[in-house]
Amino acid sequence: MGYFCQEEDLVYCRDVAGLLVKLGASHYDPRDWRLFIDSCKRSLKCVLLHNGNQFASIPLAHSTTLEEKYEAVKYVLDKIQYEQHQWIICVDLKMVNFLLGQQSGFTKYPCFICMWDSRERVAGARAVSTWGEKHHKRTSC
């Protein structure tokens, strides 16, 4: 039985524990590994990183056609059985937004606390905000 399979435009590992033992690990403990997820406009990839750096990076999933959005990341996590392994996830801030289900690209309001328009640039100005309101106007400090 192979360790990798392909469904639609995704190649992924379907037997992580078996693959790691085949690559030389004496046993598999998910707590010894962390999952690195990265995406760009051209690819989405997941790689396992060993906490003690005793093993090389292990590619778990790769696609060159999945779009940068929450549904694609969720699809990949389902395929590599993340719920079974519960690895610690390492990502950049853009991927944090995807995992939280926020919009892709430039996130105008990335935090419920920071609800002012972060694209607006006024020298020396800060937002005066009232809790729970969006699109605050900036006033000088």
FIZA-578898 format. One record per residue: residue number from 0; chain; x, y, z of N, C-alpha, C in turn. Coordinates in nm, 2 decimals. Layout:
BEGIN
{roza NUM; A; {X; Y; Z}; {X; Y; Z}; {X; Y; Z}}
...
//
This chain:
BEGIN
{roza 0; A; {0.08; -0.12; 0.00}; {0.00; 0.00; 0.00}; {0.09; 0.12; 0.00}}
{roza 1; A; {0.06; 0.22; -0.09}; {0.14; 0.34; -0.09}; {0.10; 0.44; 0.02}}
{roza 2; A; {0.19; 0.52; 0.05}; {0.17; 0.62; 0.16}; {0.10; 0.75; 0.11}}
{roza 3; A; {0.11; 0.77; -0.02}; {0.05; 0.89; -0.08}; {-0.06; 0.86; -0.18}}
{roza 4; A; {-0.16; 0.94; -0.19}; {-0.26; 0.92; -0.29}; {-0.30; 1.06; -0.35}}
{roza 5; A; {-0.37; 1.06; -0.46}; {-0.41; 1.18; -0.52}; {-0.56; 1.18; -0.54}}
{roza 6; A; {-0.63; 1.29; -0.50}; {-0.77; 1.31; -0.52}; {-0.78; 1.45; -0.58}}
{roza 7; A; {-0.85; 1.46; -0.69}; {-0.86; 1.58; -0.76}; {-0.73; 1.64; -0.78}}
{roza 8; A; {-0.70; 1.76; -0.73}; {-0.58; 1.83; -0.75}; {-0.49; 1.83; -0.63}}
{roza 9; A; {-0.51; 1.74; -0.54}; {-0.43; 1.73; -0.41}; {-0.36; 1.60; -0.40}}
{roza 10; A; {-0.23; 1.60; -0.38}; {-0.15; 1.48; -0.34}; {-0.13; 1.49; -0.19}}
{roza 11; A; {-0.16; 1.38; -0.12}; {-0.15; 1.39; 0.03}; {-0.11; 1.25; 0.08}}
{roza 12; A; {-0.06; 1.25; 0.20}; {-0.02; 1.13; 0.27}; {-0.14; 1.08; 0.35}}
{roza 13; A; {-0.17; 0.95; 0.33}; {-0.28; 0.89; 0.39}; {-0.24; 0.80; 0.51}}
{roza 14; A; {-0.11; 0.78; 0.53}; {-0.07; 0.70; 0.64}; {0.06; 0.76; 0.70}}
{roza 15; A; {0.04; 0.86; 0.78}; {0.16; 0.94; 0.84}; {0.24; 0.85; 0.93}}
{roza 16; A; {0.18; 0.78; 1.02}; {0.26; 0.70; 1.11}; {0.34; 0.59; 1.03}}
{roza 17; A; {0.28; 0.53; 0.94}; {0.35; 0.43; 0.86}; {0.47; 0.49; 0.78}}
{roza 18; A; {0.44; 0.61; 0.72}; {0.55; 0.68; 0.65}; {0.67; 0.71; 0.73}}
{roza 19; A; {0.64; 0.76; 0.85}; {0.75; 0.80; 0.94}; {0.83; 0.68; 0.99}}
{roza 20; A; {0.77; 0.57; 1.02}; {0.84; 0.45; 1.05}; {0.92; 0.40; 0.94}}
{roza 21; A; {0.86; 0.40; 0.82}; {0.94; 0.36; 0.70}; {1.06; 0.45; 0.67}}
{roza 22; A; {1.05; 0.58; 0.71}; {1.16; 0.67; 0.69}; {1.27; 0.66; 0.81}}
{roza 23; A; {1.24; 0.58; 0.90}; {1.35; 0.56; 1.01}; {1.31; 0.59; 1.15}}
{roza 24; A; {1.19; 0.65; 1.17}; {1.15; 0.68; 1.31}; {1.12; 0.55; 1.38}}
{roza 25; A; {1.17; 0.53; 1.50}; {1.15; 0.41; 1.58}; {1.00; 0.39; 1.62}}
{roza 26; A; {0.93; 0.50; 1.64}; {0.79; 0.51; 1.67}; {0.74; 0.64; 1.63}}
{roza 27; A; {0.61; 0.65; 1.63}; {0.54; 0.78; 1.59}; {0.46; 0.84; 1.71}}
{roza 28; A; {0.50; 0.96; 1.75}; {0.43; 1.03; 1.86}; {0.39; 1.17; 1.80}}
{roza 29; A; {0.27; 1.20; 1.78}; {0.23; 1.33; 1.72}; {0.29; 1.45; 1.80}}
{roza 30; A; {0.31; 1.43; 1.92}; {0.37; 1.54; 2.01}; {0.51; 1.58; 1.97}}
{roza 31; A; {0.58; 1.48; 1.90}; {0.71; 1.51; 1.85}; {0.72; 1.59; 1.72}}
{roza 32; A; {0.61; 1.62; 1.67}; {0.60; 1.68; 1.53}; {0.52; 1.80; 1.54}}
{roza 33; A; {0.54; 1.90; 1.44}; {0.45; 2.01; 1.42}; {0.42; 2.03; 1.28}}
{roza 34; A; {0.30; 2.08; 1.24}; {0.26; 2.09; 1.11}; {0.28; 2.23; 1.06}}
{roza 35; A; {0.36; 2.24; 0.95}; {0.38; 2.37; 0.88}; {0.29; 2.38; 0.76}}
{roza 36; A; {0.21; 2.49; 0.75}; {0.12; 2.51; 0.64}; {0.16; 2.64; 0.57}}
{roza 37; A; {0.17; 2.63; 0.44}; {0.20; 2.76; 0.36}; {0.12; 2.76; 0.24}}
{roza 38; A; {0.09; 2.88; 0.19}; {0.02; 2.89; 0.07}; {0.06; 3.02; 0.00}}
{roza 39; A; {0.05; 3.01; -0.13}; {0.07; 3.13; -0.21}; {-0.03; 3.12; -0.33}}
{roza 40; A; {-0.02; 3.21; -0.42}; {-0.12; 3.21; -0.53}; {-0.10; 3.08; -0.62}}
{roza 41; A; {0.02; 3.02; -0.61}; {0.04; 2.90; -0.70}; {0.04; 2.77; -0.63}}
{roza 42; A; {0.04; 2.76; -0.50}; {0.04; 2.63; -0.43}; {0.00; 2.64; -0.29}}
{roza 43; A; {-0.04; 2.52; -0.24}; {-0.08; 2.51; -0.10}; {0.00; 2.38; -0.05}}
{roza 44; A; {0.07; 2.39; 0.06}; {0.15; 2.28; 0.10}; {0.15; 2.26; 0.25}}
{roza 45; A; {0.16; 2.14; 0.30}; {0.17; 2.10; 0.44}; {0.29; 2.01; 0.46}}
{roza 46; A; {0.37; 2.04; 0.56}; {0.50; 1.97; 0.58}; {0.50; 1.94; 0.73}}
{roza 47; A; {0.55; 1.82; 0.77}; {0.57; 1.79; 0.91}; {0.72; 1.83; 0.95}}
{roza 48; A; {0.73; 1.89; 1.06}; {0.87; 1.93; 1.11}; {0.89; 1.86; 1.24}}
{roza 49; A; {1.01; 1.80; 1.26}; {1.04; 1.73; 1.38}; {1.08; 1.83; 1.49}}
{roza 50; A; {1.03; 1.82; 1.61}; {1.06; 1.91; 1.72}; {1.21; 1.92; 1.75}}
{roza 51; A; {1.28; 1.80; 1.74}; {1.42; 1.80; 1.78}; {1.51; 1.81; 1.65}}
{roza 52; A; {1.45; 1.83; 1.54}; {1.53; 1.84; 1.41}; {1.61; 1.71; 1.38}}
{roza 53; A; {1.57; 1.60; 1.43}; {1.64; 1.47; 1.41}; {1.60; 1.41; 1.27}}
{roza 54; A; {1.49; 1.46; 1.22}; {1.45; 1.41; 1.09}; {1.43; 1.53; 0.99}}
{roza 55; A; {1.44; 1.50; 0.87}; {1.42; 1.60; 0.76}; {1.27; 1.64; 0.76}}
{roza 56; A; {1.23; 1.75; 0.69}; {1.09; 1.78; 0.67}; {1.02; 1.67; 0.59}}
{roza 57; A; {0.90; 1.64; 0.63}; {0.82; 1.54; 0.57}; {0.70; 1.60; 0.50}}
{roza 58; A; {0.70; 1.60; 0.36}; {0.58; 1.66; 0.29}; {0.46; 1.58; 0.31}}
{roza 59; A; {0.35; 1.64; 0.35}; {0.23; 1.56; 0.37}; {0.12; 1.59; 0.27}}
{roza 60; A; {0.12; 1.71; 0.21}; {0.02; 1.75; 0.11}; {0.07; 1.86; 0.03}}
{roza 61; A; {0.02; 1.86; -0.10}; {0.06; 1.96; -0.19}; {-0.04; 1.97; -0.31}}
{roza 62; A; {-0.07; 2.10; -0.34}; {-0.16; 2.12; -0.45}; {-0.11; 2.25; -0.52}}
{roza 63; A; {-0.12; 2.25; -0.66}; {-0.09; 2.37; -0.73}; {-0.21; 2.44; -0.78}}
{roza 64; A; {-0.33; 2.39; -0.75}; {-0.45; 2.45; -0.80}; {-0.55; 2.50; -0.70}}
{roza 65; A; {-0.53; 2.45; -0.57}; {-0.63; 2.49; -0.47}; {-0.61; 2.64; -0.44}}
{roza 66; A; {-0.72; 2.71; -0.43}; {-0.71; 2.86; -0.40}; {-0.68; 2.89; -0.26}}
{roza 67; A; {-0.63; 3.01; -0.24}; {-0.60; 3.05; -0.10}; {-0.73; 3.09; -0.03}}
{roza 68; A; {-0.79; 3.00; 0.03}; {-0.91; 3.03; 0.11}; {-0.94; 2.92; 0.21}}
{roza 69; A; {-1.02; 2.95; 0.31}; {-1.05; 2.87; 0.42}; {-1.09; 2.73; 0.38}}
{roza 70; A; {-1.18; 2.72; 0.28}; {-1.24; 2.59; 0.24}; {-1.13; 2.50; 0.19}}
{roza 71; A; {-1.03; 2.55; 0.12}; {-0.92; 2.47; 0.07}; {-0.83; 2.42; 0.18}}
{roza 72; A; {-0.80; 2.50; 0.28}; {-0.72; 2.46; 0.39}; {-0.79; 2.36; 0.47}}
{roza 73; A; {-0.92; 2.38; 0.50}; {-1.00; 2.28; 0.57}; {-1.00; 2.15; 0.49}}
{roza 74; A; {-1.01; 2.15; 0.36}; {-1.01; 2.03; 0.28}; {-0.88; 1.95; 0.30}}
{roza 75; A; {-0.77; 2.02; 0.29}; {-0.64; 1.96; 0.31}; {-0.62; 1.90; 0.45}}
{roza 76; A; {-0.66; 1.98; 0.55}; {-0.65; 1.93; 0.69}; {-0.74; 1.80; 0.71}}
{roza 77; A; {-0.85; 1.80; 0.65}; {-0.94; 1.67; 0.65}; {-0.87; 1.56; 0.59}}
{roza 78; A; {-0.80; 1.58; 0.47}; {-0.74; 1.47; 0.40}; {-0.62; 1.41; 0.48}}
{roza 79; A; {-0.54; 1.50; 0.54}; {-0.42; 1.45; 0.62}; {-0.46; 1.41; 0.76}}
{roza 80; A; {-0.59; 1.40; 0.79}; {-0.65; 1.36; 0.92}; {-0.59; 1.43; 1.04}}
{roza 81; A; {-0.59; 1.57; 1.03}; {-0.54; 1.65; 1.13}; {-0.61; 1.62; 1.27}}
{roza 82; A; {-0.74; 1.60; 1.27}; {-0.81; 1.58; 1.39}; {-0.76; 1.45; 1.47}}
{roza 83; A; {-0.71; 1.35; 1.39}; {-0.66; 1.23; 1.45}; {-0.52; 1.26; 1.52}}
{roza 84; A; {-0.44; 1.34; 1.45}; {-0.30; 1.37; 1.50}; {-0.29; 1.48; 1.59}}
{roza 85; A; {-0.36; 1.59; 1.57}; {-0.36; 1.71; 1.66}; {-0.22; 1.77; 1.67}}
{roza 86; A; {-0.15; 1.78; 1.56}; {-0.01; 1.85; 1.57}; {-0.03; 1.99; 1.60}}
{roza 87; A; {0.08; 2.05; 1.66}; {0.08; 2.20; 1.68}; {0.10; 2.25; 1.54}}
{roza 88; A; {0.03; 2.36; 1.50}; {0.04; 2.42; 1.37}; {0.13; 2.54; 1.37}}
{roza 89; A; {0.22; 2.55; 1.27}; {0.31; 2.66; 1.25}; {0.26; 2.73; 1.12}}
{roza 90; A; {0.23; 2.85; 1.12}; {0.19; 2.92; 1.00}; {0.23; 3.07; 1.01}}
{roza 91; A; {0.22; 3.14; 0.90}; {0.24; 3.28; 0.90}; {0.11; 3.35; 0.93}}
{roza 92; A; {0.11; 3.48; 0.94}; {-0.01; 3.56; 0.98}; {-0.12; 3.55; 0.88}}
{roza 93; A; {-0.09; 3.54; 0.75}; {-0.19; 3.53; 0.65}; {-0.26; 3.40; 0.67}}
{roza 94; A; {-0.19; 3.29; 0.70}; {-0.26; 3.16; 0.71}; {-0.34; 3.16; 0.84}}
{roza 95; A; {-0.30; 3.23; 0.94}; {-0.38; 3.24; 1.06}; {-0.52; 3.29; 1.03}}
{roza 96; A; {-0.53; 3.39; 0.94}; {-0.66; 3.45; 0.89}; {-0.74; 3.34; 0.82}}
{roza 97; A; {-0.67; 3.26; 0.74}; {-0.75; 3.15; 0.67}; {-0.80; 3.05; 0.77}}
{roza 98; A; {-0.72; 3.01; 0.87}; {-0.76; 2.91; 0.97}; {-0.88; 2.96; 1.05}}
{roza 99; A; {-0.88; 3.10; 1.07}; {-0.99; 3.16; 1.15}; {-1.11; 3.18; 1.06}}
{roza 100; A; {-1.10; 3.15; 0.93}; {-1.21; 3.18; 0.84}; {-1.23; 3.32; 0.80}}
{roza 101; A; {-1.13; 3.40; 0.81}; {-1.14; 3.54; 0.77}; {-1.10; 3.55; 0.62}}
{roza 102; A; {-1.13; 3.66; 0.56}; {-1.11; 3.68; 0.42}; {-0.96; 3.67; 0.38}}
{roza 103; A; {-0.94; 3.63; 0.25}; {-0.81; 3.62; 0.20}; {-0.75; 3.75; 0.16}}
{roza 104; A; {-0.62; 3.75; 0.13}; {-0.56; 3.88; 0.08}; {-0.54; 3.97; 0.20}}
{roza 105; A; {-0.55; 4.10; 0.17}; {-0.53; 4.20; 0.27}; {-0.65; 4.20; 0.36}}
{roza 106; A; {-0.64; 4.17; 0.49}; {-0.75; 4.17; 0.58}; {-0.77; 4.31; 0.64}}
{roza 107; A; {-0.88; 4.37; 0.60}; {-0.90; 4.51; 0.65}; {-0.93; 4.51; 0.80}}
{roza 108; A; {-1.00; 4.42; 0.85}; {-1.03; 4.42; 1.00}; {-0.98; 4.28; 1.05}}
{roza 109; A; {-0.85; 4.26; 1.07}; {-0.80; 4.13; 1.11}; {-0.84; 4.09; 1.26}}
{roza 110; A; {-0.88; 4.18; 1.34}; {-0.90; 4.16; 1.48}; {-1.03; 4.23; 1.52}}
{roza 111; A; {-1.11; 4.16; 1.60}; {-1.23; 4.22; 1.65}; {-1.21; 4.35; 1.74}}
{roza 112; A; {-1.09; 4.36; 1.79}; {-1.06; 4.47; 1.88}; {-1.01; 4.59; 1.79}}
{roza 113; A; {-0.95; 4.56; 1.68}; {-0.89; 4.67; 1.59}; {-0.99; 4.68; 1.47}}
{roza 114; A; {-1.10; 4.74; 1.49}; {-1.21; 4.75; 1.39}; {-1.20; 4.88; 1.31}}
{roza 115; A; {-1.10; 4.96; 1.32}; {-1.09; 5.08; 1.23}; {-1.02; 5.04; 1.10}}
{roza 116; A; {-1.04; 5.12; 1.01}; {-0.99; 5.10; 0.87}; {-0.84; 5.11; 0.87}}
{roza 117; A; {-0.76; 5.00; 0.87}; {-0.62; 5.00; 0.87}; {-0.55; 5.04; 0.74}}
{roza 118; A; {-0.63; 5.06; 0.64}; {-0.58; 5.11; 0.51}; {-0.57; 5.26; 0.51}}
{roza 119; A; {-0.65; 5.32; 0.59}; {-0.65; 5.47; 0.59}; {-0.52; 5.52; 0.65}}
{roza 120; A; {-0.45; 5.61; 0.58}; {-0.32; 5.66; 0.63}; {-0.33; 5.81; 0.65}}
{roza 121; A; {-0.32; 5.85; 0.78}; {-0.32; 5.99; 0.81}; {-0.21; 6.01; 0.91}}
{roza 122; A; {-0.11; 6.10; 0.88}; {0.01; 6.12; 0.96}; {-0.03; 6.16; 1.10}}
{roza 123; A; {0.02; 6.09; 1.20}; {0.00; 6.13; 1.34}; {-0.14; 6.10; 1.39}}
{roza 124; A; {-0.22; 6.02; 1.32}; {-0.36; 6.01; 1.36}; {-0.38; 5.86; 1.42}}
{roza 125; A; {-0.47; 5.85; 1.52}; {-0.51; 5.72; 1.57}; {-0.66; 5.72; 1.57}}
{roza 126; A; {-0.72; 5.61; 1.57}; {-0.86; 5.59; 1.57}; {-0.91; 5.62; 1.72}}
{roza 127; A; {-1.02; 5.69; 1.72}; {-1.09; 5.70; 1.85}; {-1.21; 5.61; 1.83}}
{roza 128; A; {-1.22; 5.51; 1.91}; {-1.32; 5.40; 1.89}; {-1.42; 5.39; 2.00}}
{roza 129; A; {-1.53; 5.34; 1.97}; {-1.63; 5.29; 2.06}; {-1.64; 5.14; 2.05}}
{roza 130; A; {-1.64; 5.07; 2.15}; {-1.64; 4.93; 2.15}; {-1.76; 4.88; 2.06}}
{roza 131; A; {-1.72; 4.79; 1.96}; {-1.83; 4.72; 1.88}; {-1.86; 4.80; 1.75}}
{roza 132; A; {-1.81; 4.92; 1.73}; {-1.84; 4.99; 1.61}; {-1.73; 4.97; 1.51}}
{roza 133; A; {-1.77; 4.96; 1.38}; {-1.67; 4.95; 1.27}; {-1.66; 5.08; 1.20}}
{roza 134; A; {-1.56; 5.09; 1.11}; {-1.54; 5.20; 1.02}; {-1.53; 5.33; 1.10}}
{roza 135; A; {-1.45; 5.34; 1.20}; {-1.43; 5.46; 1.28}; {-1.35; 5.56; 1.20}}
{roza 136; A; {-1.39; 5.68; 1.22}; {-1.31; 5.79; 1.16}; {-1.19; 5.82; 1.24}}
{roza 137; A; {-1.08; 5.86; 1.18}; {-0.96; 5.89; 1.25}; {-0.97; 6.04; 1.29}}
{roza 138; A; {-0.92; 6.07; 1.41}; {-0.90; 6.20; 1.45}; {-0.75; 6.22; 1.50}}
{roza 139; A; {-0.70; 6.33; 1.49}; {-0.56; 6.35; 1.54}; {-0.56; 6.33; 1.69}}
{roza 140; A; {-0.44; 6.29; 1.73}; {-0.42; 6.26; 1.88}; {-0.40; 6.39; 1.96}}
//
